[in-house]
């Protein structure tokens, strides 16, 4: 049922893409800045025009050379899935959530402008499915994944940014998105958080997180997810947090299955989990498909390696929240 509802939410127009293997490389002649604007209740503000925006690089205003608010702009989505032991508690739940998000963003029809790939990470990061427009390839592999072992999250991000087939036109059109299904913990990577954050920024990737941390639990890696998302213009969803906060007795009837007043296998439990997942998927999918896309040619033509900070403002509105990438590097590493 959830899959059918989500499938009805997303449509697109025809786009035939050409794939080329090899490391991702970016030459920054033009900077792409996906922007999300929400009001004080978290609702998307979707009726703005180019004249409503101002964009600054290192404090200096830049001329916007391209603007669109059209839905379903071409996007390449990397699905990164945590196979560590910490994901065992609600593994089936998040395995289903992964499949729902794949169906939401890659409907598989002839009009799809979305493509995707699948990376899993346990003790090692592995490209399970290379870039494709076909959701069945991703779904088939997603159904076979099983958790166990460590968590090489940072290596998975590095792999996603360097070792997959490309779509012609990246990162301008289509743009690049990563969705991490995990708790943000890393105990097995050769790469560091700083390294992968830099390579994501260099490759103009926006990172989203769907946290697997269950209600009543915490994870030391949550700060990693938050930093990766905020620095690249994304967000983190917590579908299992707060599900039982309004349920009387949620702490007085503990359960070995990992929930409290609502026991695993009951209709109430399944309903609450489904609602949480639906909201998370709808929020991520909605944001990816409803963002404003701004581009500009930097007035600073220096090709040094220093990080350049980006700030987006909407002076015409008060009290809105703006999410956009924190900045970029002007030269490839």
C-alpha positions in Angstrom: 0.0 0.0 0.0 2.7 2.5 1.0 4.6 1.7 -2.2 1.5 2.4 -4.3 0.9 5.7 -2.5 4.4 6.9 -3.1 4.5 5.8 -6.7 1.5 8.1 -7.3 3.4 11.1 -5.9 6.3 11.3 -8.3 6.3 11.7 -12.1 8.9 13.0 -14.6 9.6 13.8 -18.2 11.7 11.9 -20.7 15.5 12.0 -20.5 17.9 9.6 -22.2 21.2 9.6 -20.4 24.6 8.3 -21.4 26.8 6.5 -18.8 30.5 6.6 -18.7 32.6 4.7 -16.2 35.4 6.2 -14.1 36.1 8.6 -11.2 33.9 11.6 -10.8 35.7 14.8 -11.8 34.4 18.4 -11.5 35.7 21.5 -13.2 34.0 24.4 -11.4 33.2 26.9 -14.2 29.8 27.2 -12.7 28.6 26.4 -9.2 25.3 24.6 -8.7 23.4 25.4 -5.5 20.2 23.4 -4.8 18.1 25.4 -2.3 15.3 24.4 0.0 13.1 27.1 1.6 10.6 26.2 4.4 8.3 28.3 6.5 8.2 28.3 10.3 6.1 25.1 10.2 8.5 23.2 8.0 6.3 23.4 4.9 8.0 23.9 1.5 7.8 27.5 0.1 7.5 26.8 -3.6 6.4 30.0 -5.3 9.6 32.1 -5.2 11.2 33.6 -8.3 14.8 34.3 -9.1 14.4 37.9 -7.9 13.6 36.7 -4.4 17.1 35.2 -4.0 20.5 36.6 -3.4 23.6 34.4 -3.3 27.0 35.3 -1.8 30.5 33.7 -2.1 32.8 34.6 0.7 30.6 37.6 1.4 30.5 38.9 -2.1 27.2 38.9 -4.0 27.2 36.8 -7.2 25.2 37.0 -10.3 22.7 34.2 -10.7 23.1 32.8 -14.2 20.5 30.0 -14.0 17.3 29.5 -11.9 14.6 26.9 -11.9 11.8 25.8 -9.6 10.5 23.0 -11.9 9.8 19.7 -10.2 11.7 16.6 -11.1 14.9 18.1 -12.4 17.3 15.3 -13.4 19.0 13.8 -10.3 21.5 10.9 -9.7 20.7 9.4 -6.3 23.2 7.2 -4.4 21.6 4.9 -1.8 24.1 4.1 1.0 23.0 1.3 3.3 24.5 0.5 6.7 25.0 -3.2 7.1 26.6 -3.0 10.5 25.4 -4.9 13.6 23.8 -1.7 14.9 21.2 -1.9 12.2 19.9 -5.4 13.2 17.2 -4.1 15.6 14.9 -2.7 12.9 16.6 -4.2 9.9 13.4 -5.4 8.1 11.8 -2.0 8.7 14.6 -0.1 7.0 15.1 -2.6 4.2 11.5 -1.9 3.3 12.0 1.8 3.7 15.0 1.6 1.3 12.8 -0.1 -1.3 10.0 2.5 -0.9 12.4 5.3 -1.4 13.9 3.6 -4.5 10.3 3.3 -5.9 9.6 6.9 -5.0 12.6 8.4 -6.8 13.0 5.9 -9.6 9.5 5.1 -10.8 10.9 3.1 -13.7 8.6 4.6 -16.4 9.7 6.0 -19.7 9.6 9.6 -18.4 12.0 9.1 -15.5 14.7 11.7 -15.2 16.1 10.0 -12.1 18.9 7.4 -12.0 20.4 5.7 -9.0 23.0 3.3 -7.6 23.4 1.3 -4.5 26.4 1.1 -2.1 26.4 -1.0 1.1 28.8 -0.7 3.9 29.8 -3.1 6.7 33.5 -3.8 7.4 34.0 -2.6 3.8 32.2 -0.4 1.3 30.9 -2.1 -1.8 29.2 -0.9 -5.0 26.3 -3.3 -5.2 24.5 -1.8 -8.2 26.1 0.7 -10.6 24.2 3.7 -12.0 21.0 2.8 -13.7 17.5 4.1 -14.5 16.0 0.7 -13.7 14.6 0.5 -10.2 14.3 -3.3 -10.4 18.0 -3.7 -10.4 18.3 -1.8 -7.2 15.2 -3.4 -5.6 16.5 -6.9 -6.4 19.8 -6.3 -4.7 18.2 -4.4 -1.7 16.0 -7.5 -0.9 19.1 -9.6 -0.5 21.1 -7.4 1.9 21.8 -8.6 5.4 23.5 -6.8 8.3 26.6 -7.9 10.2 30.0 -6.5 11.1 31.4 -3.0 11.3 30.5 0.3 9.7 32.7 1.8 7.0 30.5 4.8 6.3 33.2 7.2 5.3 34.7 4.8 2.8 31.2 4.3 1.4 30.8 8.1 0.8 34.3 8.2 -0.8 33.4 5.2 -3.1 30.1 6.9 -4.1 32.0 10.0 -5.0 34.8 8.3 -7.0 33.9 4.9 -8.4 30.7 4.6 -10.3 29.3 5.1 -13.8 28.5 8.7 -14.6 25.5 10.3 -16.3 26.4 12.8 -19.0 26.1 16.3 -17.7 26.9 15.7 -14.0 27.0 17.6 -11.7 25.1 20.4 -13.4 22.3 18.4 -15.0 21.7 15.9 -13.5 22.7 17.0 -10.0 24.0 14.6 -7.3 22.4 13.3 -4.2 23.4 10.7 -1.5 20.9 9.2 0.9 22.4 7.4 3.8 20.4 4.7 5.6 22.3 4.3 8.9 23.1 5.8 12.3 26.2 7.7 11.2 28.6 5.5 13.2 31.9 4.6 11.6 34.4 2.1 13.0 36.0 0.5 9.9 36.9 3.2 7.4 40.3 4.1 6.0 39.0 7.6 5.2 38.1 10.3 7.7 35.0 12.5 8.1 37.0 15.5 7.0 38.3 13.8 3.9 34.9 12.6 2.7 33.2 15.9 3.5 35.7 17.6 1.3 35.3 15.2 -1.6 31.5 15.5 -1.3 31.8 19.3 -1.4 34.2 19.2 -4.3 31.8 17.0 -6.3 28.8 19.1 -5.5 26.9 16.3 -3.7 24.0 16.9 -1.4 23.7 14.4 1.4 20.6 13.3 3.2 20.3 10.9 6.1 17.5 8.5 7.1 18.5 7.6 10.7 18.2 4.0 11.8 18.4 4.9 15.5 15.3 3.5 17.3 13.1 5.3 19.7 14.7 5.5 23.1 18.2 4.9 21.8 21.1 7.2 20.8 24.1 6.7 18.5 27.5 8.3 18.7 27.5 8.8 15.0 24.4 11.0 14.9 26.7 14.1 14.8 28.4 12.7 11.7 25.1 12.5 9.8 24.1 16.0 10.9 27.4 17.5 9.8 27.5 15.7 6.5 23.9 16.9 5.7 24.1 20.4 6.9 27.5 21.1 5.2 26.1 19.9 1.8 22.6 21.4 2.0 20.7 18.2 3.0 18.9 17.1 6.1 18.5 14.1 8.4 15.2 12.3 9.0 14.5 10.3 12.2 11.6 8.0 11.3 11.7 6.0 14.5 12.1 8.9 16.9 9.1 10.1 18.8 6.7 7.4 17.6 5.5 6.5 21.1 5.8 9.9 22.9 2.0 10.2 23.0 1.3 6.6 23.9 0.3 6.1 27.6 2.5 3.6 29.4 5.3 3.4 26.7 7.9 3.0 29.5 5.8 0.8 31.8 5.5 -2.1 29.4 9.0 -2.7 28.1 9.5 -5.2 25.3 12.5 -7.3 24.2 11.7 -6.5 20.6 12.9 -2.9 21.1 9.7 -1.0 21.5 7.5 -0.4 24.5 3.7 0.1 24.6 3.3 -1.1 21.0 4.6 -4.6 20.6 6.2 -6.0 17.5 3.6 -7.8 15.4 0.7 -5.8 16.5 -1.4 -3.5 14.3 -0.5 -0.5 16.4 3.2 -1.1 16.1 3.1 -1.6 12.4 0.9 1.5 11.9 3.3 3.7 13.9 6.4 2.4 12.1 4.7 2.9 8.7 3.7 6.5 9.6 7.2 7.3 10.6 8.8 5.8 7.5 6.2 7.4 5.2 6.9 10.8 6.7 10.7 10.3 6.3 10.5 9.1 2.7 8.0 11.8 1.8 10.2 14.5 3.3 13.4 13.3 1.5 11.7 12.6 -1.8 9.7 15.9 -1.6 12.8 17.9 -1.0 14.8 16.3 -3.7 12.1 17.0 -6.2 11.0 20.5 -5.2 14.3 22.3 -4.6 15.1 25.6 -6.3 18.2 25.2 -8.4 20.6 28.2 -8.7 23.8 28.4 -10.6 26.4 31.1 -10.9 29.9 31.7 -12.4 32.2 32.7 -9.5 33.5 36.3 -9.9 36.7 35.0 -8.2 38.6 33.2 -10.9 41.5 32.1 -8.7 41.9 28.3 -9.0 43.5 27.8 -5.6 42.4 25.0 -3.3 40.9 27.0 -0.5 37.3 26.4 0.5 34.8 29.1 -0.5 31.7 29.7 1.6 28.3 30.1 0.1 25.4 31.9 1.6 21.9 32.1 0.1 19.4 34.7 1.3 15.7 35.4 0.6 15.4 39.1 1.7 11.7 39.3 0.6 10.6 36.8 3.3 11.0 36.9 7.1 11.2 33.8 9.3 11.9 31.2 6.6 14.6 28.5 6.8 17.0 28.2 3.9 19.0 25.0 3.3 21.9 25.1 0.8 25.4 23.8 0.6 27.9 25.6 2.9 30.5 26.0 0.1 32.7 24.4 -2.4 36.3 24.0 -3.5 37.2 25.7 -6.8 39.7 23.1 -8.0 39.6 19.3 -8.3 41.8 17.4 -5.8 
